[in-house]
Amino acid sequence: MGNLYKDKLSGSRIGIVFGAFAPCHIGHLEVILKAKKENDGCVVIVCGEDGDCGEPFGLDVYRRFRYMRELFADDNQIYVVMAAGQGIPQKETEWESWLEIINLKIADSLQHSDAQKIWYTGKTMQAEALEKKSTDEVHLVDTSLYPVSGQNIRNDALRYFNAIALPFRRAFTKKVLVLGAPSGGKTTLVKDLAKLYSCPYSFEYSRQYQEESNVNDFELDGMDYQRLVTGQFQLNRDTIADPASQGMAILDTDVMVTKVYARLGAEDVDYAITPEEYAIVEQSANAFIARQLWDLILVVPPTLKYVDDGYRNMEFSEDAFLTTIHEMMLEEIESSGNLDKVVMLDAKGIGEKDEFSYYARYKQAKEAIDELMGHKQYNSDN
């Protein structure tokens, strides 16, 4: 565990490393660790501005700063600061102005104002500019052992996934959401796909919550749904950030689904949640939904015979009600701007006319994931 508030760096020699870190990768880490080990500590400066190269991946400069602090939370010899905003000059063209601002950031990180600054960079252009514009010592680090760049990763993250620093991997992990009405085989499908692709997966948090709290669907009130919203979001977030991930996570249900069930409950007087409570739950759910970025959404339609698993209220077994839940989920997906990510798992098995088979649905899901991930080797039906 790292200290929430770190002491400023002490010592007479302090290494300085700066960059956009969009994302931080093994080449950056080589420079940072060298700067730390050869001195009394290292200041890492996360640079950026609105609309820079990290934002399309959900990595705005503040998020990158947070991830760098998380990465070095347990290292008291590394102090992370942020230099961001439109007021920061572009360092490639305005080095003197940029250094003036950056030196103020560095000074705030040091216990001794007279500490010697030693700059480390893996880029020749930056080393030459620093030598011309400052009187500090400058080291050009040989990063040839790790031929990877932020641009390489942004262009083909899966190819370079293992080179990405752990906290940043979640931004490049392909996120596959599976949702559907009750008893459609969704949970089994998620587990089977996770086995096939050897990837982390989440479960429907409400099932665990209701079993542990011994509370049924009718008894869930506004506070319960608030916990379900937060719990499902955090569970999915932790799954996406699983260190064992190799670039994909499969999520069983999300906050959109929790919102649908809360809304259904609020519209029925037999349920504990009131319309007033739902209004609060809706606001909270929408805030989480806005933060979710999906690469693929597999929707299981209500086409199979309902199986009573002792979990959901049997009122959900009526065909019309299952269809209503399905349509409400699609409305939520559309409202969230993710309708273009949907693949409807509606494939029929050989010789089947009215029902959809589990295996046909599994193959359809597998094909969609293979296309997303570029796993041509998985296209066999064997």
N, C-alpha and C positions, 0 to 999 in steps of 0.2 A: 504494500500500500504506500502511495506517495503522500507527502504533506500537502494539504490544501493550500497553505500559504508558505511558499518557500522563502528562505533567507536569500538576500542578495548575494551574489558571488563575491567571495573574498579572494585574496591572492594578488600577486604582482603581474601575472601574465594571464590574459583571458583570450581564448580563441573566439572568433566571430565568424558565423556562417549565416548567409541570407539567401532567400529564394522564394519563389511562389509556392513550391511544394504542392503542385496540383497534378498528381498526388506526390507525397513523399515516397521515395523508393530506395532501393538498396544502395544506389549510387550516392544519394544524399546522405544516407546513414554512414557510409564509409567516410565521407568528408567530416560529418559532425563528430563521429567517434574519434577520428584522428585529432581534430581540434581540441576535444576534451582531454584526451590522454596525453597530449604533448604540452598541456598547459594546466593552469589551476582551475579550469572550468571553461564552459563554452556558452556564449549567448547565441541563441537561434532566433533569427528575425524572419517572421512570416510576412511577406510583402504581397500587395495586391490592391485592386480597385474594383468598383462596380462593373459588372459585365466582362470580367476577365475570363481566361481560358478554363477556370475551374467551375464556373457557374452552370454550364450545361449538364454537369454531372452531379449537381447538388453540392458542389464544393465551393461555396463563396468563401471569401478570405477569412471571415470570422469562423466558419466551420473548420477551415484548414487550421486556424490558430488553435481551436478547441481540440482537434485531433492530435496536433503536435504536443499540446500540453498533456493529453492523455497518454501519448506514446512515451513521454519522458517523466511521467508522474512520480516514478520511484527513483529518479536520478537527481540527486541534489547538486550535481556538478553541471547540470544543464538548465539554463534559464531561458524560457521561451517568451518572446514579446511579439507584438504585431505592429506593423507599419502599413496602414491601410487608408484608403479614401482618396478622393479626387485631389486633395491638397498635396499628395505625395508626388513629386516630379518623376517622370520616367527616367530611371537611372541610366539607361543606355545613351541618353542625349543630354542629361542635365546632372552629371555626376557631382558637381560641387554643391548644388542645392540639395540633392538627394543625401549626400554624406552629412550635411549639416543637420538634417532632420534625423537621420539614422543614428548619428552620434549622441543625440539627446536621448533616444530610446536606449542606447547602450549604457549611457551614464546612469539612467534610472535602474539598471540591473546590477550595478556594482557597488560594493561597500566602500571601495577606495577610488576616488576620482582620478588618481594618478596611475592607475593600473595600465600596463602596456597592452595595447590591442594588437592581436595578430589575426589577420584576415585569411580565411581559407576558402578556396573556390576550385571547382573542377573545370572552369571555363577560362580559356586563355584570354579572351577579350575582357572579361571582368578583372582578371589579375593585372593586365596591362593598364586598364583604366584606374584601378586602385593605386597602383604604383605611381602613376602620374599625378593623381589628384589628392593623395594623402602622404603623410610622412610615416605611416605605420608599416610594420612588417607584413608582407604578403606572401602566402604560400599557394602555389598552383599544385593541386592534388591530382595524381594520376588515377583516373577512374576507369581505365581501359579494361580492368578485370570485370567490370560490371557495365557492359555496353547497352544501357537502357536509358531512356529519357522519358520525361513526362509526356511528351508528344507521342512517343511509341505506345505508351500505356493508353492514352486517350484515344488513339486510333485503333488499338487492338488489345483491349485490357485482358482478355482471356489468355492470350498468348504469353503475356508478361505478368500474369496474376501473382505468381509466387515472388516476384520482385517488388511488389507493393507492400509498404509498411502496414502492419496489421490494422490499425484503426481506420485507415483509408480504404481498405478492401471492401467495406460495406457499400461504398459509393459505386463500386464497379461490379458488385455481385448482381447477377441476373435474378430478378425477383419474380417468382412464379406463384400467383395466387390461385387457389382452387376454392370455389364456392358453389353452393347449390342448396336447394330445399332439403328438408330432413329426409333421411333414409334413402338417399340416392346413390350410396356407395362412395361418397366423397372421401371419407376418412380412409377407407381401404385403398382407394386410388392414390391418395397422398403417400401412404406408407409404401405401396408397391413402387411408385415412381422414385421415392427417396432411396429405396434399396437398389433400384436399377442404376441410378446416377451417383450413388454413394454421396449424397448431399444431406445437409441438415434440413430438418422440417419442423414445423410447429403443429400444434393441435388446437382444437377449439377450446379456448380458455373457459368458456361458460360451463362446459361439462365438468371440468375439475372444480370450478368454483361452487357449482350447485351441489356436487357430491360432498365436498368438504363442509359446506355450510348447511347441508341437508335442507335445501330450499327448492321448491318446485317452480315451474314456470309461472303459475298464478301468483306466487308470493314475492316475486322479484319486484322491488320498488325502485324509486328513482336513485337512491344511494347504491343499491345493488348494481344497477345498470351503469352508474358512474364507475364503479370498480371494474365492471366487465369491459367497458370501453378502454380504460387505462391498462388493465391487465392484458387484453388482447394485443393492444398496440405494443406494449413493452415485450411481450412474449415473442411477437414477430420481429421486433427490433433486435432482440438478443439472438434469435435464430439467424438473422441476416449477418450479424456480427460474429457468428461462431468461428473461432480460429481454425476449425477443421474444414471450413468451406474451401472448395476449389473453384469458386466462381458462380455458384448457383445455390439458391435456397428455395424450398417449396413451402408455402404457407397455407395451412388449412384454416380458412375463414379470416376475416379481418374486421375492422371497426364498422365498415359499411353494413355488414351482416348484423352486428350487434345493434346498430341503429334501427334496422328494419324490424327486428323483434321487439325493441322498445316501443317503436311506433305502433305496432300491432297491439301490444299490451295496453297502451294508453287509449286506444280506440275501443277497448272492451271493458265494460264496467266490472267484469268478474276478475280482472287482474289488478294487482296492487298498485302498479305505477299509474299516476294520474297525468292528465294532459299538462298540468303545470310542471310536474317533475320532468316529463318528456321534453318540454321546451328547454330545460337546462341541460339534459342529456344530449339533445340534438346539437346545441351550441358547442358542447365539449367534443362530441363526435366529429363534427364538421372541421374543427381545428386540427384533429389528428388526421382526418381523411385528406386534408389539404397538404399534409407533409408526406403522404405515401406516394412513392413513385413505383409503378408496376411496369414490368417488361412484357408480361404475358398473364392473361386472366383466363383460366379454364373454367367454364361454367357447366355444371352438371344439371341438365334439365330434369324436371320431375316426371320421369318416364317409367320408372320401375315400380313394382308393387311395394307398397309401404311395409316396412318391417318394424315391428314394435321392439325397440331396444331398451325400453324401460327408462329412457332418458327424457325424450320430448313428450309433452302432453299429446295424448292420442287425438285430440282435436285437430292436430296438424296433419293427420292422416287422410283427411278428406281431399279428394282430387282438386276441387275448386280452390281449397285453401292452399294446397301446395303450389298451384298455378299462381295464386296471388303473391305468395312469398317470392317465387321465381321472378315475376314481373316487377315486384318492388326492388329486388336486388339489381335487376337490369336498369331500373330508373336511377338507382344510386350510382351505378357504374357510369351511366351517361352523364349524370350531374357532376361527377368527379372529373370528367373529361377523359375517361379511359375506355370508351366504347370501342375505339380502334384497336385495343389490345385484346379484345375478347375472341376466344375460339369456343364455339358452342359444341360440346361433346354430344353430338346427336347421331353418330354413325350407327348403322344397323349391322347386325351380324348376318352371316350367310344364311339365306333361307328364311330370315325373320321378316315379318311384315308389320307387326304392331308394336313390338317391344324392342328396346335397345339393349344390346348385350354388354356385359361388363368388359369382355375382352375387346370388342369393337371400340368401346369408349377408351379403354386403355391404349390401344394402338393409335387412336386419333390424338390422344394427349401426348404420346411419345413422339409422334411425327411433328407436332407443334413445338415441342421442346427441342428436338433435334434441329429443326430449322432455326430456332432462336440461338442455340449454342454452337451450331456448325458441326454436330456430331454425326457425320455421315455413316460412321461405322455402326451406328445403332439402328439403321433403317431396315435391317433384316427382320422378318416376322418370327424368326426362330427365338 
